[in-house]
Amino acid sequence: MINLHERLSEFSYGYGVTREMERRLATAGVRATPFLPSLLHEASLGFDVAFSGPGQVVMLQFKLGQQLSRFRRLSPAESIPVLQKPFWRYHVDLDEHQFQRLEEFEQEGADVFYVAPRFSNWAGYERAFHASEVLRRSLLLRPSQIRLGAAGAPGEHRIVYDRVSRYVCSDPRAIDEVRPEDAVEKTAARAREPGPPLAAQLERLVTRERTRDLPRLSRPRQRDLRSRARTPADATAAEIGLEAWLQGAQVLFVTPVD
């Protein structure tokens, strides 16, 4: 039996976020198909997605914030942000592969979000899950918002937030967040926009010019995906999904409902 006072697991939280995002997008008139690593074990790799039509790529990076009741300054000169209790904290390193990959995906047109709960235990998650309010009780930030809040300073930064406010520290800077309803509305609108097909967006994400020395999937792994995929777009989607999954992110392929 789960102790409802135990710390929430990132896997369970990610499941709740993904499931709710799918439902919200369906209500907005589009279909979201998540990448699942189990697909890679199929003899013939394929997605039930119309890559030949319009669509949008969504990436969700899950972060479990540590619940705190006291803000600890790293130096006496550091300002203390205005926070209600309890508040939460997680870290993002702007020099690490995870952030830089997600930032590149956002720059190439994907909808990318860091998602962190405004609760810390199973009891809070259970209430939010059954009320379909996991996203409403979470903080959504785009990589670009974090970069802006860091004011160009490299390295690791703390994201601290309560139920209303959010800051990037060390020098606390208030930043905007993305409301779940706005994220869903914008993603659904972009998925319905006429123009290049979803397959073209996938190809752009895979072949994007990387300004940093970031590793890719190995060539043998790429060849394996392409040899088993039903179409080139299926192989590209699998490559993107796997690359994100290895960084702890969930990919959704969003397309209009027929």
C-alpha positions in Angstrom: 0.0 0.0 0.0 1.3 3.5 -0.8 1.9 5.8 2.1 0.1 9.0 1.0 2.7 11.1 2.9 5.6 9.6 0.9 7.3 11.8 -1.7 5.7 11.6 -5.1 7.6 9.8 -7.9 8.5 11.6 -11.1 7.2 8.7 -13.2 3.7 8.8 -11.6 3.6 12.6 -11.8 4.7 12.5 -15.5 1.9 10.0 -16.2 -0.7 12.3 -14.7 0.6 15.3 -16.6 0.7 13.4 -19.9 -2.8 11.9 -19.5 -4.3 15.2 -18.6 -2.6 17.0 -21.5 -4.0 14.4 -23.9 -7.5 15.0 -22.5 -7.3 18.8 -22.7 -6.0 18.7 -26.2 -8.8 16.3 -27.2 -11.3 18.8 -25.8 -9.7 21.5 -27.9 -10.3 19.4 -31.1 -6.9 17.8 -31.7 -5.4 14.4 -31.0 -2.2 13.9 -29.0 -0.3 10.7 -29.5 2.5 10.1 -26.9 5.8 8.5 -27.7 6.2 5.3 -25.8 9.5 3.4 -25.6 7.7 0.1 -25.8 7.1 0.9 -29.5 10.8 0.4 -30.1 10.4 -3.3 -29.3 8.0 -3.9 -32.2 9.3 -5.7 -35.2 7.7 -3.0 -37.4 8.0 0.4 -35.9 5.1 2.8 -36.7 2.8 5.4 -35.2 -0.9 5.9 -35.6 -0.3 9.5 -36.6 -1.0 11.3 -39.9 2.4 12.9 -40.3 1.4 13.9 -43.9 -1.0 16.5 -42.6 -0.7 19.5 -40.2 0.4 19.0 -36.6 2.6 20.1 -33.7 5.2 18.6 -31.5 4.9 19.0 -27.7 7.7 18.1 -25.2 7.1 17.9 -21.5 10.1 17.9 -19.1 9.1 16.8 -15.6 10.6 18.3 -12.5 9.7 17.5 -8.9 10.3 20.5 -6.8 11.6 20.1 -3.2 9.1 21.5 -0.7 10.6 24.1 1.6 9.5 26.4 4.4 12.6 28.6 4.5 14.6 30.3 1.7 18.3 29.9 2.2 20.5 32.5 0.7 23.7 31.3 -1.0 25.4 34.6 0.0 24.6 37.4 2.4 24.2 39.8 -0.5 21.5 37.6 -2.1 17.9 39.0 -2.0 15.1 36.9 -0.6 12.1 36.6 -2.9 8.6 37.1 -1.7 7.2 33.6 -1.2 4.2 32.1 0.5 4.6 28.9 2.5 5.1 26.2 1.5 7.1 26.8 -1.6 9.1 24.6 -3.9 12.5 24.6 -5.6 14.2 22.7 -8.4 17.4 23.3 -10.3 18.1 23.9 -14.0 21.7 24.0 -15.4 21.7 26.1 -18.6 25.0 24.5 -19.6 23.8 20.9 -19.4 22.6 18.9 -22.4 19.1 18.5 -21.1 18.3 22.3 -21.0 20.2 23.0 -24.3 18.4 20.2 -26.2 15.0 21.4 -25.0 15.9 25.0 -25.8 16.9 24.0 -29.4 13.6 22.1 -29.8 11.7 25.2 -28.7 13.7 27.4 -31.1 12.8 25.1 -34.0 9.0 25.5 -33.3 8.1 22.7 -30.8 6.0 23.5 -27.8 8.4 22.7 -24.9 7.6 23.0 -21.2 9.2 22.3 -17.9 6.4 21.0 -15.7 6.6 20.9 -11.9 3.9 20.2 -9.3 2.7 22.6 -6.7 2.3 19.6 -4.3 4.9 17.2 -3.0 3.2 13.9 -1.8 0.8 11.2 -3.0 -2.1 12.8 -1.2 -1.8 16.0 -3.1 -1.2 14.1 -6.4 -4.3 11.9 -5.7 -6.5 14.9 -5.2 -5.3 16.6 -8.3 -5.4 13.5 -10.4 -9.0 12.6 -9.6 -10.1 16.2 -10.0 -8.3 16.4 -13.4 -6.3 19.4 -12.0 -2.8 18.1 -12.2 -1.9 20.7 -14.8 -3.8 23.5 -13.0 -1.8 22.7 -9.9 1.5 22.7 -11.7 4.0 25.3 -12.9 4.7 25.4 -16.6 7.7 27.2 -17.9 9.3 27.4 -21.4 13.1 27.1 -21.6 13.1 30.6 -23.1 11.4 32.0 -20.0 14.0 30.4 -17.8 16.8 31.7 -20.0 15.3 35.2 -19.8 15.0 35.0 -16.0 18.6 34.0 -15.7 19.5 37.3 -17.5 22.2 35.5 -19.5 24.1 34.1 -16.6 25.4 30.6 -17.4 25.4 27.6 -15.1 23.0 26.3 -12.5 20.0 28.3 -11.4 17.3 27.6 -8.8 13.6 27.9 -9.8 11.7 28.7 -6.7 7.9 29.1 -6.7 4.8 29.0 -4.5 1.2 28.6 -5.6 1.2 32.1 -7.2 4.8 33.4 -7.8 7.9 32.0 -9.5 11.5 33.2 -9.6 14.8 32.3 -11.2 17.6 32.7 -8.6 20.4 33.5 -7.5 19.5 37.1 -8.0 15.7 36.5 -7.8 13.9 37.5 -10.9 10.2 37.1 -11.3 9.3 35.3 -14.5 6.1 34.6 -16.4 4.6 31.2 -16.4 2.4 29.5 -19.0 -1.2 28.8 -17.9 -2.3 25.2 -18.9 -5.3 26.5 -20.8 -3.1 28.9 -22.8 -0.6 26.1 -23.5 -3.4 23.8 -24.8 -5.1 26.6 -26.8 -1.9 27.6 -28.5 -0.8 24.1 -29.2 -4.2 23.1 -30.7 -4.2 26.2 -32.9 -0.7 25.5 -34.2 -1.6 21.9 -34.9 -4.5 23.0 -37.1 -2.5 25.7 -39.0 -2.3 25.0 -42.7 1.2 24.8 -44.1 4.1 22.3 -44.1 3.0 18.8 -42.8 4.0 17.5 -39.4 6.6 15.3 -41.1 8.5 18.4 -42.2 8.6 19.7 -38.7 9.9 16.4 -37.5 12.6 16.5 -40.1 13.6 20.0 -39.1 13.9 19.0 -35.5 16.2 16.1 -36.3 18.4 18.0 -38.8 18.5 21.2 -36.8 21.9 22.9 -36.8 23.3 22.5 -33.4 25.3 25.5 -32.1 26.6 23.4 -29.2 28.5 20.1 -29.1 25.4 18.0 -28.1 25.5 14.3 -28.6 23.0 12.6 -31.0 21.7 9.1 -31.2 24.4 6.8 -32.5 24.4 6.0 -36.2 23.7 2.3 -35.6 20.7 3.2 -33.5 19.5 5.6 -36.2 19.9 2.9 -38.9 18.0 0.4 -36.8 15.0 2.7 -36.4 15.0 3.5 -40.1 15.2 -0.2 -41.1 12.2 -1.2 -39.0 10.0 1.9 -39.6 7.0 1.8 -41.9 7.7 5.2 -43.2 10.6 7.8 -43.0 8.4 10.0 -40.9 7.8 7.1 -38.4 11.6 6.7 -38.1 12.1 10.4 -37.5 9.4 10.5 -34.9 10.9 7.6 -33.1 14.3 9.3 -33.1 12.9 12.5 -31.7 10.9 10.6 -29.1 13.8 8.5 -28.0 16.2 11.4 -27.8 13.8 13.3 -25.6 13.0 10.2 -23.5 16.7 9.7 -22.7 16.6 13.2 -21.2 13.5 12.4 -19.1 11.1 14.3 -21.4 7.8 13.1 -22.9 6.9 13.8 -26.5 3.4 14.2 -27.9 2.6 14.3 -31.6 -0.5 16.5 -32.0 -2.7 16.4 -35.1 -6.2 17.6 -35.9 -9.1 15.3 -35.4 -10.5 14.0 -38.7 
